[in-house]
Amino acid sequence: MSAPEIKGWCPGAWRPMRSGDGLVVRVRPWLGQIDRAQALGLAELAEQHGSGVIDVTSRANLQLRGITDAAHPAVIAGLSALGLLDETPEAEAHRNIVLDPFRSDPAQARLAAALAEALQGAEFTALPNKFGFVVDAEAGRLAEISGDIRIEASAEGVIVRADGCETGRAVADMNEALGTALALTRWFIASGGIGADGRGRMARHVAAHPLPADLAGAVVPVQAPSAPNPGALHDGLCLAAAFGQFSSDSLRALAGALDAGQPIRVTPFRMLFVPGLAQAPAHLDLITDPADPLLRVTACPGAPFCPQATIATRPLARRLAAVTPVPLHVSGCAKGCALPGPAPLTLTGRMGKCDLVRDGAPWDEPAHRDLDPDTLDLRTL
Ligand code: SF4
């Protein structure tokens, strides 16, 4: 099988994506966080106009699912009233920044806000929708999160690094970091990083076009040892939900546990993080135990929610979670949206059956074919 085609745009609130269960409306919270009123408002919108669930995405965004075409204007009005909507689709598309959700230094948030504002300038209008920034200047916690231009921590301070380069340029402070990130963006545009189809990514571009000396550097970024687990973390609490999908009830329960002004931060690890929260509210959907079997399985929405799917991925993943000896990815088709890469075990849906791939991606050669999802038993394979 060959690797699937990748779309060159990301859905948003203004420009939702059509799925098997209706429209998927992606919300990009400012600085990756929402307050109590916004959490309650999103829960209400999800219940009133959608399927009652809120997805956390790997770009630290939130998604409402199952929105009908007729309800979309009401959702847009609701998001606007909650302060969760950009003024235009273009403004929304150009605010593609992932900010360290576990930050303690407010300078990172100030930098991300200044960067978001600068990117609204006319000179950046042509940037591809998928072109993204990562602000990770404290501890390298977002080392695994993709981003074309990265503001990162080094052993000595802060660096700015173009994706595709192993080292970055040291900067004296966050002001210089902002200026260097914008200069890199201008260089990417001016040196032909954007193709005739409007697409383009930094890593591919620098492979053929070496950075100019004033934007290159030799400083290595630091990397956190591993992705975070749910539970107590950095003087707060990290909360997961099966498949990164929070029910409106669980979001409401979480909002009820917040003090006024206490934010919920959306992480690109498909979890929510609440600084200062010591104990999770009691709700069955909220996971704070890193050993919870549901954290061993990954699955895309699958059937009936995605038109490409021919198997119900998540019920199958839930059933197998308790017995899989290693992390398992259940993908509705070979595209691998939930995990576009290898996993120890991958089940790929095909014409109502599953293929099992060991240590590979959904599109790789399977070890077993045509398994019946209703009777499939991993222990016998
Ligand atoms: S991987 Fe899943 S969500 Fe993605 S296109 Fe295939 S069935 Fe749909």
Boltz pocket constraint, residues with backbone or C-beta under 6 A from the ligand:
constraints:
  - pocket:
      binder: B
      contacts: [[A, 300], [A, 301], [A, 302], [A, 303], [A, 306], [A, 307], [A, 308], [A, 309], [A, 310], [A, 331], [A, 332], [A, 333], [A, 334], [A, 335], [A, 336], [A, 337], [A, 338]]
      max_distance: 6.0
